[in-house]
């Protein structure tokens, strides 16, 4: 694809996004737009979820990768392509290459989740594990490109990638023409830039809000100074938006066309992922849940109707288990207590009976009777309980105190 536009000519960029959509016809799914009653009540206006987590390969990345590889010359295709990714871009490049009959090599970090590595191989790529962090993996992929002549497929810093990702914006406008605000996650910026150029060209009144993880928020400082700056050590469980520096190509577009960039905490990401699973019945990775996290953190800040883009659903089951545990804790669904009680036969059974009446589920319990801090007739119990939320936590503590138990914290 010949990307002709500049940041100051969004109408030309729209032509490229429309061209990308023609390329993707029959390749990328038009993903569903689902309403969220819970978020609608919270925001006070209709909220819809754009389910790119249900896209082929589990994320929007297939769109940009396919458009980019489609635009290669026959000579470039013959040389093959190479990419570096911890997961979503890897799978997008692997499938796009297979569909187009191009040989692909994908470098992934040594610690990449095994399901993502297996999926990338199954989509047809040769996977090479290198480096502990994505920056090291990226450098290895670029060296491979220089040595072999393979074309390096950048995850976000290329016009064709941006045009492909922008097709999500066209779908949103068709599926929800009354939309007033679009909220989506930002890593390097290719996705946000693509959606913004498509949407703003057709509907400049729509507000576009980008969301970054607090520990990997490279856009706020970059926007403040007017050029991309690097973070020393980005840290977040949302690996899909864990990028240390904005891309040069998308940065100019984000700076001009994205109305606001917000940040969310790890607790907010966990709570959002839990909400997607419990209320929407959707498996979403932390990066994909970032728009929902923004809505939860400040629901009255968004003018509706709102479309929140769930950008991906590729989450390792072990990570999902930890995130859900963290999300339940952040939502007040776990309660940790230490109690003092009289050390006599039946005392522990009586305590458990009280907890049963309070409808608290005991997940773990530790009964200490020999600590020198305890009196001769005292015992100490550490409890880890599952509850129904913050109000239930308070009710459980009140019930225990009413029964005469000394709650230490």
C-alpha positions as CSV (number, residue, x, y, z in Angstrom):
1,X,0.0,0.0,0.0
2,X,1.2,3.5,-0.8
3,X,0.6,5.7,2.2
4,X,0.4,9.1,0.8
5,X,-1.0,11.2,3.7
6,X,0.5,13.5,6.2
7,X,-0.9,14.2,9.7
8,X,-2.4,17.4,8.3
9,X,-4.4,15.7,5.6
10,X,-6.6,13.1,7.4
11,X,-8.9,12.7,4.4
12,X,-6.0,11.1,2.4
13,X,-5.3,8.8,5.3
14,X,-9.0,7.8,5.3
15,X,-8.6,6.6,1.7
16,X,-5.7,4.4,2.9
17,X,-7.9,3.0,5.7
18,X,-10.6,2.3,3.2
19,X,-8.2,0.6,0.9
20,X,-7.0,-1.6,3.9
21,X,-10.5,-2.6,4.5
22,X,-10.9,-3.9,1.0
23,X,-7.7,-6.0,1.5
24,X,-9.1,-7.4,4.7
25,X,-12.4,-8.4,3.3
26,X,-12.8,-12.2,4.0
27,X,-9.6,-12.2,6.2
28,X,-10.4,-10.2,9.3
29,X,-13.8,-10.6,11.1
30,X,-16.1,-7.7,11.6
31,X,-16.2,-8.2,15.4
32,X,-19.3,-7.9,17.5
33,X,-20.4,-4.8,19.3
34,X,-22.0,-5.8,22.6
35,X,-23.9,-3.6,25.1
36,X,-22.9,-3.5,28.8
37,X,-25.7,-2.9,31.2
38,X,-23.4,-2.6,34.2
39,X,-21.1,0.0,32.5
40,X,-24.1,1.8,31.1
41,X,-25.6,2.3,34.6
42,X,-22.2,3.4,35.9
43,X,-21.5,5.9,33.2
44,X,-25.1,7.1,32.9
45,X,-25.1,6.6,29.1
46,X,-25.0,3.7,26.7
47,X,-21.7,1.8,26.7
48,X,-20.8,-0.8,24.1
49,X,-17.9,-3.2,23.9
50,X,-16.1,-3.7,20.6
51,X,-14.9,-7.3,20.8
52,X,-11.6,-7.4,19.0
53,X,-10.7,-10.1,21.6
54,X,-12.8,-12.3,19.4
55,X,-10.9,-11.4,16.2
56,X,-8.8,-14.1,14.5
57,X,-5.6,-14.7,16.5
58,X,-7.4,-13.1,19.5
59,X,-6.6,-9.5,18.8
60,X,-6.7,-6.6,16.2
61,X,-3.1,-7.2,15.2
62,X,-4.0,-9.4,12.3
63,X,-5.5,-6.4,10.5
64,X,-2.3,-4.4,10.3
65,X,0.0,-7.3,9.8
66,X,-2.0,-8.5,6.8
67,X,-2.1,-5.1,5.2
68,X,1.6,-4.6,5.7
69,X,2.6,-8.0,4.2
70,X,0.1,-7.6,1.4
71,X,1.9,-4.5,0.3
72,X,5.3,-6.2,-0.2
73,X,6.8,-6.6,-3.6
74,X,7.3,-10.1,-5.0
75,X,11.0,-9.8,-4.3
76,X,10.4,-8.8,-0.7
77,X,7.9,-11.7,-0.2
78,X,10.4,-14.1,-1.5
79,X,12.9,-13.0,1.2
80,X,10.3,-13.7,3.9
81,X,9.4,-11.6,6.9
82,X,10.6,-11.3,10.5
83,X,8.9,-9.9,13.6
84,X,9.5,-9.5,17.3
85,X,6.6,-9.8,19.8
86,X,5.6,-11.2,23.2
87,X,2.4,-12.5,21.7
88,X,-0.4,-10.7,19.8
89,X,1.7,-9.2,16.9
90,X,3.6,-12.5,16.7
91,X,0.3,-14.4,16.0
92,X,-1.0,-11.7,13.6
93,X,2.2,-11.8,11.5
94,X,2.3,-15.6,11.6
95,X,-1.3,-16.0,10.3
96,X,-1.1,-13.2,7.8
97,X,2.1,-14.7,6.4
98,X,0.6,-18.1,6.1
99,X,-2.5,-16.7,4.3
100,X,-0.3,-14.9,1.8
101,X,2.2,-17.7,1.3
102,X,5.1,-15.8,2.8
103,X,7.7,-17.4,5.1
104,X,7.8,-15.9,8.5
105,X,10.2,-15.9,11.4
106,X,9.1,-14.6,14.8
107,X,11.4,-13.7,17.7
108,X,9.8,-14.0,21.1
109,X,11.2,-13.4,24.6
110,X,12.5,-16.5,26.4
111,X,9.8,-16.0,29.1
112,X,6.9,-15.6,26.6
113,X,3.8,-17.5,27.7
114,X,3.8,-21.0,26.3
115,X,0.3,-20.8,24.8
116,X,1.3,-17.8,22.8
117,X,4.5,-19.5,21.6
118,X,2.5,-22.6,20.6
119,X,-0.2,-20.6,18.8
120,X,2.4,-18.6,16.8
121,X,4.0,-21.9,15.7
122,X,0.6,-23.3,14.8
123,X,-0.1,-20.3,12.6
124,X,2.9,-21.2,10.6
125,X,5.8,-19.1,11.9
126,X,9.3,-20.3,12.8
127,X,9.6,-19.2,16.4
128,X,13.0,-18.2,17.9
129,X,13.2,-17.5,21.6
130,X,15.7,-14.7,22.4
131,X,16.2,-12.2,25.2
132,X,14.5,-11.6,28.5
133,X,12.7,-8.4,27.5
134,X,11.0,-7.3,24.3
135,X,13.7,-4.7,23.5
136,X,16.4,-7.5,23.4
137,X,14.0,-9.6,21.2
138,X,13.4,-6.7,18.9
139,X,17.1,-6.1,18.4
140,X,17.6,-9.8,17.6
141,X,14.9,-9.6,14.9
142,X,16.3,-6.5,13.4
143,X,19.8,-8.2,13.2
144,X,18.2,-11.2,11.5
145,X,16.5,-8.9,9.0
146,X,19.9,-7.2,8.2
147,X,21.7,-10.5,7.8
148,X,19.1,-12.4,5.8
149,X,17.2,-9.7,3.8
150,X,13.9,-10.6,5.5
151,X,11.5,-7.7,5.8
152,X,11.0,-6.5,9.3
153,X,7.4,-6.1,10.2
154,X,7.2,-3.5,13.0
155,X,4.2,-3.9,15.4
156,X,3.1,-0.3,15.2
157,X,5.6,2.1,13.6
158,X,4.6,1.8,9.9
159,X,1.9,3.5,7.8
160,X,0.4,0.2,6.5
161,X,0.1,-1.2,10.0
162,X,-1.8,2.0,11.1
163,X,-4.1,1.8,8.0
164,X,-4.9,-1.8,8.8
165,X,-5.7,-1.1,12.5
166,X,-7.8,1.9,11.4
167,X,-10.4,-0.4,9.9
168,X,-11.7,-1.0,13.5
169,X,-12.7,2.7,13.5
170,X,-14.8,2.3,10.3
171,X,-16.6,-0.7,11.8
172,X,-17.4,1.2,15.0
173,X,-19.0,4.1,13.0
174,X,-21.2,1.6,11.1
175,X,-22.1,-0.4,14.1
176,X,-22.8,2.5,16.4
177,X,-23.4,5.7,14.3
178,X,-24.6,7.6,17.4
179,X,-21.2,7.1,19.3
180,X,-19.8,10.2,21.0
181,X,-16.7,8.7,22.7
182,X,-14.3,5.9,21.7
183,X,-12.0,4.6,24.4
184,X,-9.1,2.3,23.5
185,X,-5.7,1.2,24.8
186,X,-2.4,2.7,23.6
187,X,0.9,1.0,23.5
188,X,3.2,2.3,20.7
189,X,0.2,4.1,19.2
190,X,-0.5,2.3,15.9
191,X,-4.0,1.2,16.9
192,X,-5.0,4.5,18.4
193,X,-3.6,6.4,15.4
194,X,-5.4,4.3,12.9
195,X,-8.8,4.4,14.6
196,X,-8.3,8.2,15.1
197,X,-7.6,9.0,11.5
198,X,-10.5,7.0,10.2
199,X,-13.0,8.3,12.8
200,X,-11.9,12.0,12.9
201,X,-12.0,12.2,9.1
202,X,-15.7,11.2,9.1
203,X,-16.8,12.4,12.5
204,X,-14.6,15.1,14.0
205,X,-17.1,15.5,16.8
206,X,-16.3,12.1,18.3
207,X,-14.0,12.2,21.3
208,X,-11.2,9.7,21.3
209,X,-9.6,8.7,24.6
210,X,-6.5,6.6,24.8
211,X,-5.6,4.5,27.9
212,X,-2.2,3.5,29.1
213,X,-1.0,1.5,32.1
214,X,0.4,3.8,34.8
215,X,3.7,1.9,34.9
216,X,4.2,2.0,31.1
217,X,2.7,5.4,30.2
218,X,5.1,6.7,27.5
219,X,2.6,9.0,25.8
220,X,1.8,11.6,28.6
221,X,5.5,12.7,28.9
222,X,6.0,12.6,25.1
223,X,2.9,14.7,24.4
224,X,4.0,17.1,27.1
225,X,7.3,17.9,25.2
226,X,6.0,17.3,21.7
227,X,8.2,14.4,20.6
228,X,8.6,10.7,21.6
229,X,10.5,10.1,24.7
230,X,11.6,6.7,26.2
231,X,10.7,5.3,29.6
232,X,13.6,3.7,31.5
233,X,11.8,0.5,32.7
234,X,8.1,0.2,31.7
235,X,6.3,-2.2,34.1
236,X,2.8,-3.5,33.9
237,X,1.0,-6.9,33.6
238,X,-0.7,-5.5,30.4
239,X,2.0,-6.7,28.0
240,X,-0.1,-5.7,25.0
241,X,0.5,-2.0,25.9
242,X,3.8,-2.4,27.6
243,X,5.9,-0.1,25.3
244,X,8.7,2.1,26.4
245,X,8.5,4.7,23.6
246,X,5.8,5.9,21.1
247,X,6.3,5.1,17.5
248,X,7.5,8.0,15.3
249,X,4.8,7.5,12.7
250,X,1.8,7.1,15.1
251,X,3.0,9.7,17.5
252,X,2.3,12.6,15.2
253,X,-1.2,11.3,14.5
254,X,-2.0,10.6,18.1
255,X,-0.8,14.1,19.1
256,X,-3.1,15.7,16.5
257,X,-6.1,13.5,16.6
258,X,-6.5,11.7,20.0
259,X,-8.3,14.0,22.4
260,X,-6.9,12.7,25.7
261,X,-4.6,10.0,27.1
262,X,-5.5,8.6,30.5
263,X,-3.6,6.2,32.8
264,X,-5.0,3.3,34.9
265,X,-3.4,1.4,37.8
266,X,-2.8,-2.4,38.0
267,X,-5.7,-2.7,40.5
268,X,-8.0,-1.0,38.0
269,X,-6.8,-3.3,35.2
270,X,-7.5,-6.3,37.4
271,X,-11.0,-5.1,38.4
272,X,-11.8,-4.4,34.7
273,X,-10.7,-7.9,33.6
274,X,-12.8,-9.4,36.3
275,X,-15.8,-7.3,35.3
276,X,-15.4,-8.4,31.6
277,X,-15.3,-12.0,32.7
278,X,-18.2,-11.9,35.2
279,X,-20.6,-9.4,33.7
280,X,-19.9,-9.6,29.9
281,X,-18.7,-13.3,29.8
282,X,-15.7,-12.2,27.8
283,X,-12.1,-13.4,28.2
284,X,-10.0,-10.3,27.9
285,X,-6.3,-9.7,28.5
286,X,-5.2,-6.8,30.7
287,X,-4.3,-4.5,27.8
288,X,-7.7,-5.3,26.2
289,X,-9.4,-4.4,29.5
290,X,-7.7,-1.0,29.8
291,X,-10.6,1.0,28.3
292,X,-13.0,-0.6,30.8
293,X,-10.5,0.2,33.6
294,X,-10.7,3.9,32.5
295,X,-14.5,3.8,32.6
296,X,-14.5,2.2,36.1
297,X,-12.0,4.7,37.5
298,X,-13.9,7.8,36.4
299,X,-17.2,6.9,34.9
300,X,-18.7,10.4,34.8
301,X,-15.9,11.7,32.6
302,X,-17.2,10.1,29.4
303,X,-19.9,11.4,27.2
304,X,-22.1,8.7,25.8
305,X,-22.8,6.7,23.9
306,X,-19.4,5.2,24.5
307,X,-17.6,2.4,22.6
308,X,-14.8,0.7,24.6
309,X,-12.5,-1.4,22.4
310,X,-11.5,-4.7,23.9
311,X,-8.4,-5.0,21.8
312,X,-7.3,-8.6,22.7
313,X,-8.0,-11.7,24.6
314,X,-4.8,-13.6,24.6
315,X,-4.1,-14.2,28.2
316,X,-2.0,-17.0,29.7
317,X,-4.2,-19.2,32.0
318,X,-1.7,-18.9,34.8
319,X,-1.5,-15.2,34.5
320,X,-5.3,-15.1,34.4
321,X,-5.5,-17.0,37.7
322,X,-3.2,-14.5,39.3
323,X,-5.0,-11.5,37.8
324,X,-8.4,-12.8,38.9
325,X,-7.1,-13.3,42.4
326,X,-5.7,-9.8,42.4
327,X,-8.9,-8.4,40.8
328,X,-11.1,-10.1,43.5
329,X,-8.9,-8.6,46.2
330,X,-9.1,-5.1,44.6
331,X,-12.9,-5.5,44.4
332,X,-13.1,-6.2,48.1
333,X,-14.0,-9.9,47.5
334,X,-11.3,-11.2,49.9
335,X,-10.9,-10.4,53.6
336,X,-7.8,-11.1,55.6
337,X,-8.2,-11.1,59.4
338,X,-6.3,-12.0,62.6
339,X,-8.3,-12.9,65.7
340,X,-7.6,-13.6,69.3
341,X,-9.8,-16.2,71.0
342,X,-9.8,-18.3,74.2
343,X,-7.8,-21.5,73.8
344,X,-10.4,-24.1,74.7
345,X,-11.8,-27.2,73.1
346,X,-14.4,-26.3,70.5
347,X,-13.3,-22.6,70.2
348,X,-12.1,-23.0,66.6
349,X,-15.3,-24.9,65.6
350,X,-17.4,-22.1,67.2
351,X,-15.5,-19.5,65.1
352,X,-16.1,-21.4,61.9
353,X,-19.8,-21.7,62.8
354,X,-19.9,-17.9,63.2
355,X,-18.3,-17.5,59.8
356,X,-20.9,-19.8,58.3
357,X,-23.7,-17.7,59.7
358,X,-22.0,-14.6,58.2
359,X,-21.9,-16.4,54.8
360,X,-18.1,-16.0,54.5
361,X,-16.1,-18.7,52.7
362,X,-12.9,-19.7,54.5
363,X,-10.1,-20.1,51.9
364,X,-7.2,-20.5,54.3
365,X,-6.8,-20.6,58.1
366,X,-3.8,-20.7,60.5
367,X,-4.3,-21.6,64.1
368,X,-1.4,-20.5,66.4
369,X,-1.3,-21.6,70.1
370,X,2.4,-21.4,71.1
371,X,3.4,-17.8,70.3
372,X,5.1,-16.2,73.3
373,X,3.1,-13.0,72.7
374,X,-0.1,-15.0,73.6
375,X,-1.5,-15.3,77.1
376,X,-1.7,-18.7,78.7
377,X,-5.3,-19.2,77.6
378,X,-5.2,-17.4,74.3
379,X,-4.9,-18.6,70.7
380,X,-4.5,-16.6,67.5
381,X,-6.2,-17.3,64.2
382,X,-5.3,-15.9,60.8
383,X,-8.2,-16.1,58.4
384,X,-8.3,-15.6,54.6
385,X,-12.0,-15.3,53.5
386,X,-13.9,-15.0,50.3
387,X,-16.7,-12.4,50.6
388,X,-19.3,-10.8,48.4
389,X,-17.8,-7.3,48.4
390,X,-16.7,-4.4,50.6
391,X,-20.1,-4.2,52.4
392,X,-20.0,-7.9,53.1
393,X,-16.5,-7.6,54.5
394,X,-17.7,-4.9,57.0
395,X,-20.7,-7.1,57.9
396,X,-18.4,-10.1,58.6
397,X,-16.1,-8.0,60.9
398,X,-19.2,-6.6,62.7
399,X,-20.6,-10.1,63.2
400,X,-17.3,-11.4,64.7
401,X,-17.0,-8.4,67.1
402,X,-20.7,-8.9,68.1
403,X,-19.8,-12.5,69.0
404,X,-17.0,-11.3,71.3
405,X,-14.1,-12.0,69.1
406,X,-11.1,-9.7,69.3
407,X,-10.3,-8.6,65.7
408,X,-6.7,-7.6,65.3
409,X,-6.8,-6.6,61.6
